[in-house]
Amino acid sequence: MKQQVEVKELKEGKYVLVDDEPCVIKGITKSKPGKHGSAKARIEVIGLFDSQKRSIISSVSAKTYVPIVERKTAQVLSISGDIAQLMDMEDYSTFELTIPEQFKDRVIEGGDITYLTSMGKMKIDLR
């Protein structure tokens, strides 16, 4: 799911859609309006699921899309290599996610973890 907002409403640390990929905003620089044009914004982002750096330049009055990113809790049912089988704590659905390298020592069977879901994609995010 996504919603539409104006570029001038975006803030660092929030999310924006770039090339249909949910991204975290790392920096925004805005220029002053010129004699024959409107103010522009340069937005530096990092992909939430693919970790790629991207940047977009747009008019501050232009519309853009913001993804709906949900943070959910799941219980770790089992671990096989770098794949964790998880059960969502709200609807009790089970699914598998790859354990990121930096979280391998913190994901244990029977423990609870948090994960992010947006635009049909999911990833483990222990903060």
N, C-alpha and C positions, 0 to 999 in steps of 0.2 A: 504494500500500500504506500501511497505517496500523496503529498499535498503541495499546492502551488503557493509560493510566496515571492515577494519582490527581493531582488539581490541586496538592497540596502538593509533588509531585516536580518541578514545572516550574521552570525557571530562565531568567533573562534571556539573550537571545542564542540560545535554543533555539527549536524550532518547535512550533506547536499548530494544530489544525484549528478554524476558526471559520467557520460557515456553509459548510462543505465547501470552504473556501479555505485552503491552507497559509499560515500567518502566522508572522512572526518576533516573538518576545516582546521588547518594549521596556521594560516595567516591570511589577513585581508589588508590590502592597501587600496586606498581610494584616491583618485585624482580630482582636482577641481574642474568644474565645467569650463570649457573653452568658449571662444567667441562664437563659434558656429556648431557647438556640440554639447552633449550632456556629459556629466561626470561619469567616469569609468571606474570599475573595481577589478582588481586582479586578485584572484582567490587561489591560494596554494592549498592542495588537499592531498590526503593519502587514502587509498582504497581500504575500506574496512575489512574486506575479505581477501583481496589479492595483494595488499600492501604496496601498490604501485603509486609513485608520486605523479600527480597531475596538476595542471593549472588551467584556469579559465579566465578569460577577460570578457567583461560584459558591462553594459550600461547599468548604473545603479537602479534605474527605474524598470529594468527588464524583469520578466517573471522567470522563475526557475523552480525546479521541483525539489522537495525535501522528503527523504524516505522516512517511514515510520520504523524506528529501530526499537525493538523490545529486548529487555534484559530479563531472562527467565532462570529458574532454578531447576536442576535435574539431579537425580541420584545416579551414581556410577554403579551399574549392575556388574559389568565385567570389563577386563582390559585384555586385549589380544594384540601384542606388539605395540604399535602406536595408534591403535583404534580403540576407542572407548564405547561400550554399549551403554546408553543412557536412558533413563525414564523421566519424563517431564513430571514435575511435582503437582501441576494443576490438572492436566487431562490424562495423566498416566500413560501417554503414548511412549513407545520405545523407538529409538533410532540410534544410529552410529555416527560419531564424529571423530576426526583425526585429532590427536592430542598435539598441540604445538610444542616444539622443542623446549621452550622456556618453562612450560608447566608440567613436564613429565614427572618431576619429583613430587608435585603437589596433588596430582590426580590419583586417588587410591580407591580401590573397590569398596563399596559401601558408603563412601563419602559423598557429600553434596558439592556441586560445582555450579557456577553461573555460566550461561551462554547467551550469545546475541543472536537474534533472528531478524532478518529484514529482506524483503523482495525475494522470498523463497530460499534464501541461503542462511546457513547457520555456522557458528564457530564458537569454540570454548574461549571464554574471556574471564580469567580469575583476577579480579581487582580487589 
